[in-house]
Amino acid sequence: MRNALTNHRANLSTIAAWAMFSRGLEPEFSPGVKQQLNQLKGPSREQGPDIRDLTSLPWCSIDNDDSRDLDQLTAIEALPRGEVRVFVAVADVDAMVKKGSEIDEHARINTTSVYTSARVFPMLPERLSTNLTSLNPDEDRLALVNEMEFSDDGILVSSNVYRALVQNKAQLAYDAVSAWIEGEGELPAAARRIAGMNTQLRMQDELAQKLRVLRHAQGSLEFETFQPRALFEGNRITDIKQQPKNRARQLIEELMIATNGCTARFLAEHGRASLRRVVRSPERWQRIVDVAKDYGVTLPDSPDGKALEAFLAHQHKLDPLRFPDLSLVIVKLMGAGEYAVERPQGPPVGHFGLAVQDYMHSTAPNRRFPDLITLRLLKAALSGVQAPYSNDELDELALHCTSQEDAAKKVERQLRKSEAALLLHSRIGQRFDALVTGVGNKGTWVRIFEPPAEGRLKGDLPTLKVGQSLRVQLVSTSVERGFIDFVLAH
């Protein structure tokens, strides 16, 4: 344990690598990947009449403070009668990573980057994902651009997809942009350097909020899941903070949902099969009805997104403290998202949680393999050539990507538990305010607030209900296993 106390980052990195390996993910790149990487001289300089020069647009990226794999840029311009034209550029990773190459094979195995606080396991080597294929500031990069026009009330009027050369003018971060939008901070320095960037951000935010209202009116569900993030000073973990949703995150979320929908429809209109991201209509709807009944709310007998959204919105307003736990219960009952192939003229597969009929992942090809697949399908459709994947291949990839993404989430969840155990190790014996988050055959679970962490409640327990407040005492932690154990405080 002494090493864990002196170098938290190294200890957590070791745990993360083992968690990756044990779940069928590859934590390290093969010699073949490194050899291919050494042969790459620089970013793609591909040219052609189908590649537009959009480097003069006021593009910006908004991502996490520490993100270096920049997948998408946004820009907006005003049109007559209050309409707006939005541009979303997605990094053309396929220009550097060809199907079937060593680098592509590693990406296909893992299917996603895995993010833990101590170490990121990128889907693509960092020289690509944070440099040659990343939409870095002041660098010309190839991209696929989705151009969308919206009416003054946020209704999509038209959209188009094409290849382009783009240049990021300002690399921005969620929290700083959100603070500025809400009047709690200055315009970030990178935005101040670009004339008109303040207007860009205001217009993008305004449109995003309109899109959000429209989605919720259709029954899109608003969840708030428990996603704490560890903070380090050097190699020592010093705190854990919950990541709040904010206006800048909503801005990017809404523009990406709109882009993903347009991308899905573009492939369908071109008679192409596509890899959709779906959350099917909940099979355990009756259980969701029972949960709502516990809160004094009656939901319809058959799945109804609008009714469920109204219930969730009401509970969020009524009891924000317990809302993350209600969110988790509903998310589990709805079932996990999955990838599915939609064939031309085949039955549509929708996304119940987002209240949209056409949805796929297309905006993060540096960090998600399904997005890279979609990028290749789009480029083939634009060129009028045969799709790079057969329908049978897509069916296999849908199952594989669903399985590997689930494994990656389990690694990230396991590491969040280990981080909390490490931070709390020196606080054994202390008492905390807590909420009951789970009661079942496998045990009783509680969540404490400072730091935000979950653990098991042990010992002889009275009858407890989810959402109940209580006082607990920390009795043990296991960093390797991610265990945190409490007892009722007396």
Secondary structure, 3 states (H helix, E strand, C coil): CHHHHHCHHHHHHHHHHHHHHHCCCCCCCCHHHHHHHHCCCCCCCCCCCCEEECCCCCCEEEECCCCCCCCEEEEEEECHHHCEEEEEEEECHHHCCCCCCHHHHHHHHHCECEECCCCEECCCCHHHHHHHCCCCECCEEEEEEEEEEECCCCCEEEEEEEEEEEEECEEEEHHHHHHHHCCCCCCCHHHHCCCCHHHHHHHHHHHHHHHHHHHHHCCCCCCCCCCEEEEEECCEEEEEEECCCCHHHHHHHHHHHHHHHHHHHHHHHCCCCEEEEECCCCCCHHHHHHHHHHCCCCCCCCCCHHHHHHHHHHHHHHCCCCHHHHHHHHHHHHCCCEEEEECCCCCCCCECCCCECCCECCCCCCCEHHHHHHHHHHHHHHHCCCCCCCHHHHHHHHHHHHHHHHHHHHHHHHHHHHHHHHHHHHHCCCEEEEEEEEEECCEEEEEECCCCEEEEECCCCCCCCCCCEEEEEEEEEECCCCEEEEEECC
